[in-house]
Amino acid sequence: MVLQREDGGAMNWVLLLVQLPSDPSRHRVAVWRELRRGGAVPVGAGTWALPASPAFQPAIDRARSLCDRGGGTFAILDSVPRDAESEQVLRGAFVSARLEEWSEFGRDCGKFEQEIADEVAKGTLTFSELEEEEQSLDRLRRWYRDLRKRDVLLLPEARDAERRLRACETLLNDFAEQVYEAVRGTDTWSGEFRAIRPGDVA
């Protein structure tokens, strides 16, 4: 993976030039969604940018296939900005998109934490509620992995997000212990519960 020239010059980038017929619009929407999901950022009309990294090739291939299916054209250009100002146009757009995603992830972690607090306050300590919260945590884990793959610049916000996710794992473990104690000895006691193991984040 080459993101910076050996001489310390500008980062290598990939520019995608996409053109599709306006009708039917579903093809344009499909390509747009795939590029956004893959981490590409728009930098002009029909022009998208990505750091030159193999991590993005699968998304580029999928978007190109969708474009071909819609009867459009898809050009891939290797690019190295000539100066710092040009570099900032691309880097700034990419970093801004990643920061927005990490911020949204943090807000959802906050919602997860609040949900646990609300259930504890209400005394909703049941296996069914624990299962719902486990599913919510699994979604956060998958989301983190997707965001981490796109953040090839290793922004500090990625490390903050990992710590936030670890805290959510610990919180759910604590909630599972409370559910265990609440249902033990009752008619609903099954003799087991699934603890959340911190770890499988990256």
N, C-alpha and C positions, 0 to 999 in steps of 0.2 A: 504494500500500500504506500504510494508516494503522494504526500500532501504538500510537501515543501521541497523546493529545489535545494540541492546540496550547497549551493552558493548563498543560501539564505534568501533568495529572491522570492517572487510571488508564487503562491500556491498554484498547482495545476488544477484546471477545472474542465468540466464537460458541459457543453451547451447543447441543448436539444431544441431543434426548430420544428415545430409541429403545425401542420396545416390540415384542416378537416372541413368538409362541406358543412354549411350551417344547418342543413336538414338531411336526415333526421338528427335532432340534437342529442339523442342518446349516445351516439358514438363520441361526440365531443365531451359529454359528461363522464363517460366511462374512462377516457384517456386522462381527463383532468383529475378524476378521483384516484386513478392509479399513480399518477405522478406525485400528487400530494401525499398519498399513503407511502410512497417510496422515498420521500424526503426532498424531492425536487422543489425549487422555489421559482416563481415567475419573476423574470427580470425585464420583460418586454412583451409586446403582443406576439403570442405564439412562441415565446422563447423562455426556456426553463434552464436553470443552472444547478449543478451538483459538483461537489468536490470529486476530483479524479481518484476514485477508490473502487476496488472490486466489490465492495459491500453493496454498491448500488446497481451493479450490472443486472441482477435478476429483475429489479423493478423497471429498468430501462427496457429490457427484453419484453416484459409483459406489456408495457405501454406501447412499444413499437408494434407488437402483434395486434393490439386493439386498434391502433391507428390504421394498420393495413386492412383490417377487417372493415373499417368504416370508410375505406376508399380515400384515405388521406396520405400525406407525405410526412416522413419522419427522418430528419437529418441529425446526425451526431457529430459534433465538432469538438476536437481537443483544443483547449484554450489556455494561454498563460497571459494574464494581464500585463500591460507594458509598464504600468506605474502604480504607485500606492493608491492613488485615487480610483483607478479602475479596479484594483483588487478589492477596495472597500465596498464598491457597488455590489459585487458578488458575495463577498464574505459577510457584509452587513445584512443582506437579505437572508442568507442561510442561517446566520446566528439568530436573527430576529425570529425566524420560524421555529427554531429549536427552543429558544427561551419561552416562547408562547406555549409550546407543548409541555415543557417542564413545569411551567406555572400552572397549567390546567391539571397536570398530574398531581401537583401538590394540593390543589384545591380538592381533588377527589379523595386524596388521602385524608384530608381534613373532614370530609363528609363521612368517610368510613369510621374515623375516630369518634365523630359525634354520634353516629348510629349505635356504636357499641355503648357509649356513655348513656344514651337514651334508653337502650334495652336494659342496662343494669339498673338505671333509676326506676324504670317501670317494673322491674323484677321479672322480666321476660327471659327466664333462664331455662330454655328448652332446647332439645336436640334439633328441632326444626329451625329455630332461630339461629343456632350455631351453624347449621348447614348453610343457611342463607348467607351468613357472614363469611364462611369459608369460600363460597362461590364469589363473593365480592372481592375477597383478597386474591383469589386466583385470577380474576380479571385484572386487578392492579398489577400482579406479577407479569402477566402476558403483555400488558400495556408498557410496563417498564422495559421489558426485553425489546419490544419493537422500537421504542424511543431510543434506547441505548445503541441499537444497531445503526440508527440514522445519525447519531451524534458522534461522528468520526473526529470532531475537533476536541473531544474530551472536555467539554465545558464544565466548570465547577458545579453548575446546577445539577449535573448528572450525579455527582457524588452526594449532593444534598438529597436528591431524590432517592438514592439507594438507602441513605440513613433513615429517611422518612418511611420507606417501605419496610425496613427492618423493625422500626418502631411499631408499625401496624401489625407485623407478625407477632411481636411480643405481646401486644395488646390482645390479639385474638387468642393467643395461648392462655393469657390470664382469664379471658372470658370463658374459654373451654374449661378451665379449672373450676370456675364458679358454677358453670352448668353441671359439671360432674358432681360437685358437692350438693347442688340443689336437687338433683334427681336421684341421687343415691338413696336407696332405702324406700323409694316410692314405687308405685306400680309401673311406672314408665322406665325404671332402671333396666338397662340392657346389658350392663356389665362391661361396656367398652365405649370409648369415644376416640375420635381421631384427632390427635394433637397436631398442631402446625409446627413443622420443623423449619426453623430459619435456615436459609441457605440458598436454595435454588433460585437465585435472583438473576445472575448474569446469563 
